[in-house]
Amino acid sequence: MAPNISQTAQLIKVKNNTLMYGDNQAALKIAGNLGASSKTKHIDIQYHAVKEWIRDGKITLKYVTTDNMLADGFTKPLIARKFNTFRSQINVNPALEAIH
């Protein structure tokens, strides 16, 4: 999660209160925990940028179920039902429907 966020933040100016969704509860919990623990000391320094952005109010992380993770439509192959739901969520119509 963090490397992608870091790369994106370099390309665009991150505004305050950007809402980011994730379906990995463990990753969200680690990112939201501002302190370090013996279990997270090994985490690469670039991942700590996410903690700083949360602390500074630049981003807010929110959990969503895997079935409702909109980003999956851009990154994973989807079965027909999920693909149709995804396409509807991003307001894209099938080519034949768009013509008529």
C-alpha positions in Angstrom: 0.0 0.0 0.0 2.6 2.6 1.0 4.9 2.4 -2.0 1.9 3.1 -4.3 0.8 5.9 -2.1 4.3 7.4 -2.0 4.7 7.3 -5.7 1.2 8.8 -6.3 1.9 11.6 -3.8 5.0 12.5 -5.7 3.0 12.9 -8.9 0.1 14.8 -7.5 -0.2 17.3 -4.6 -1.9 15.5 -1.8 -4.7 17.6 -0.3 -5.7 17.4 3.3 -8.4 14.9 4.2 -7.9 12.6 1.2 -9.9 9.5 1.9 -8.2 6.2 1.1 -9.9 2.8 1.2 -8.3 -0.5 2.0 -9.4 -4.0 2.5 -6.5 -5.2 4.6 -7.4 -4.6 8.2 -4.0 -5.5 9.6 -2.3 -3.0 7.2 -4.8 -0.3 8.2 -4.3 -0.9 11.9 -0.5 -0.7 11.5 -0.7 2.5 9.5 -3.1 4.0 12.0 -0.9 3.2 15.0 1.4 6.1 15.4 3.8 4.4 17.8 6.3 1.7 16.9 6.3 -1.7 18.4 8.7 -4.6 18.3 6.6 -6.2 15.6 6.8 -3.2 13.3 10.4 -2.0 13.7 11.5 -3.9 10.6 9.1 -2.0 8.3 10.9 0.0 5.7 11.2 3.8 6.4 9.1 4.7 3.3 6.1 3.1 5.0 6.3 5.5 7.8 5.3 8.3 5.5 1.8 7.0 5.6 1.8 7.3 9.4 3.0 10.9 9.1 0.3 11.7 6.5 -2.4 10.3 8.9 -0.9 12.2 11.8 -0.8 15.5 9.7 -4.4 15.0 8.5 -3.4 14.6 4.9 -5.1 11.2 4.5 -7.7 9.2 6.3 -7.8 5.4 5.9 -11.1 3.6 5.9 -11.8 -0.1 5.8 -14.0 -1.6 3.1 -14.8 -5.2 2.4 -12.9 -6.9 -0.4 -16.2 -7.1 -2.4 -16.5 -3.3 -2.2 -12.9 -2.5 -3.0 -13.2 -0.3 -6.1 -9.5 -0.4 -6.9 -9.7 -4.1 -7.6 -11.4 -3.4 -10.9 -8.3 -1.7 -12.1 -5.8 -4.2 -10.8 -7.3 -7.7 -10.8 -9.2 -9.9 -13.3 -12.9 -9.9 -12.3 -15.6 -12.5 -12.8 -18.5 -11.2 -15.0 -20.8 -10.2 -12.1 -18.1 -8.3 -10.3 -16.9 -6.7 -13.6 -20.5 -5.5 -14.3 -20.8 -4.1 -10.8 -17.4 -2.3 -11.1 -18.3 -0.9 -14.5 -21.5 0.5 -13.1 -19.6 2.0 -10.1 -17.3 4.0 -12.3 -20.2 5.0 -14.6 -19.1 3.2 -17.7 -21.7 1.7 -20.0 -21.1 -1.3 -22.4 -20.3 -0.2 -25.9 -23.5 -1.5 -27.4 -25.7 0.2 -24.8 -23.8 3.5 -25.3 -24.6 3.5 -29.0 -28.3 3.0 -28.6 
